Amino acid sequence: MTVSADYLQYVLDQLTQLGGVSSRRMFGGVGLYCDEFFFGLIADDTLYLRVDDSNRDDYTARGAAAFRPYADRPHLSVSYFEAPAGVLDDARQLIEWARRSVAVAQRAPPPKAHLRSKKARRASGGASGTARAKR
């Protein structure tokens, strides 16, 4: 997954009127945020926006492809769909679609903290620190 600097800049320019948009490189792609809400991603110079039941039909009706990072596991990552070309090229329309994706991100439950960092565990006397203290 590569993202060219020109494509990233084009997408960011198209999203200027959304306000609060930032990007972060991740796993060879780029994550798009509106304030702290992760609403889109770019992979292989393709923009994908977050979907749920409220907006998925907009994408499927236009034949947009779901983001599939793993060819051998096609069921993963159906929460992002490719922005249709006509939408991407029309900044006003892209802003509308992006706003709906931001709303999806805002409604989603916060990501679970599966594992705290080693530093945080040490600072709080996590399980390994507690076991040593009892010896």
Helices and strands as residue ranges (DSSP letters): H 5-14, G 16-18, E 21-26, E 29-34, E 37-43, E 46-50, H 56-61, E 80-82, H 85-88, H 91-107, H 118-124, H 127-134
